[in-house]
Amino acid sequence: MSDDTIRLVTIGRIIRRRRRFLTILALVGALVGYGTSLVFPPRYTTSASVLLPGAWQERELLTQVEIATSSVVVDRAAATLGWHGVSGSELRDRVSAKAADGNIIKISGTADTPERAQRLSDQMAQQFVTFAARIVGDNTDPEAATRPEALRQMVAQTSRRITELADAADPGQTVESVQTRTELTKLRTTLQEAINKLDQADPAANKANMVVMGPAARPVGEAPPTRMQLIVAGALLFFLLAVIGHLTAARMSGRLRTEPEIAAALGSVLLGTVEVPGERRAHRPEGRGPWARIRRLLGVDVRWDIPTPRASGDETGRQIRYRRVCARLRDRLPSSRRLLVAVPDCDEIARRAAGQLVAEAESGPSPTMLRVVGVSVSQPMVPDRDNESGVLVVLSAGSWTAGELAGIAEACADAGHEVVGIVLAGTVRARPARAVGRPRDAATPALAARDHATKGSG
């Protein structure tokens, strides 16, 4: 895991093998999200729209947005609403405004009930329109306000005078009279266009006529984050943290999984890989404490970082692997053909594989005497050399670190043994089949008896 990339199959293996633990953590996260929703009561948000007639530049719209949420407007809205214990400073955090397309200012209000949210938005829009109209009225010169009307009257009088002159002109069809009437008509048309443009270009009048586009809609749902969103977010957060924690722990564990790494840590050669049928792990006496029961309840007593056992061909294929390992072992042994088989404690897969290996080595025309001993990984100790030719280490991949395997190798060297080879054991999925010939499971009781005798002599 330390050198492998994180793949979807790895995450799938975590979810599949730790589903009980992940489900419990997700439920805890959901409860935390529910508790958070109780601390933060539900909120409701709605908006009121204000139309700004006329031509407005972008910077002017931004100025109006700032005015809509200014302290003056908010304080006036708070005074009009008269909510007990709610001041203008508290309302500033509950209101917002933004400029939309079409010269529209949307003013939003948030409150603890839909009715209050609606009233807050409507009152903010009304106070904004009133305050904006007051600003425009205060900035308008009274004399300047009367000038456009006087100009309109002057233009009207001039237009009537032009009409009179056109009627009084020579009604003949001379060139001069036609040109005079034509020029007077053009002049009257130009004056009329000017007065129309004057009516359209009165920014003070247009900008002062802001319109509230109806009352705010009463909200029908809570503003995010809702209670359900907090519950789902809490469950998802705890689930993701658990998955990331599993990946981080696997990368930092330092357990060896490849054959070259294991061989280098023990300082010997790999003789082969053998397989044992997968089965439910029996509860050992040392796993019956309260902590072990909690681990079983949470479902964390099963290794998840070991690949899923592949399907096995048949019993014959597995026996062939054991025979090949025994053949390579005989080639490396002297004539005495006696070996110690070191199996790390708590490695049930290696223990079962060692039993099968003992049974296979003792059969055949040139049997090899193997004596199985359990080795504590925390405090490795191997019996002193008697008439054995070395030590054969049987273990499963992905269970031990380089330091633990180096400690086993040092214990063997300290007892005067040489590690003549390594056998890796793995599990396969196999259907229960009827035993043919001598049952191989009979080696397991013999292994237990040898272990007991070895511990008694040690």
Salt bridges, closest charged atoms under 4 A:
GLU60 OE2 - LYS207 NZ 3.22
ASP75 OD1 - ARG92 NH2 3.49
GLU115 OE2 - ARG218 NH1 3.73
ASP138 OD2 - ARG134 NE 3.79
GLU149 OE1 - ARG152 NH1 3.28
GLU164 OE1 - ARG161 NH1 3.17
ASP199 OD1 - ARG152 NE 2.58
GLU275 OE2 - ARG310 NH2 1.96
GLU275 OE2 - ARG321 NE 3.63
GLU279 OE2 - ARG352 NE 3.69
GLU286 OE2 - ARG284 NE 2.99
ASP305 OD2 - ARG255 NH1 3.85
ASP305 OD2 - ARG257 NH2 2.70
ASP305 OD1 - ARG303 NE 2.76
GLU315 OE1 - ARG318 NH2 2.42
ASP345 OD1 - ARG351 NH2 3.93
GLU348 OE2 - ARG284 NH1 3.71
GLU360 OE2 - ARG323 NE 3.37
GLU360 OE1 - ARG440 NH2 3.13
GLU362 OE2 - ARG450 NH2 2.85
GLU388 OE2 - ARG371 NH2 3.04
ASP451 OD2 - ARG351 NH1 2.49
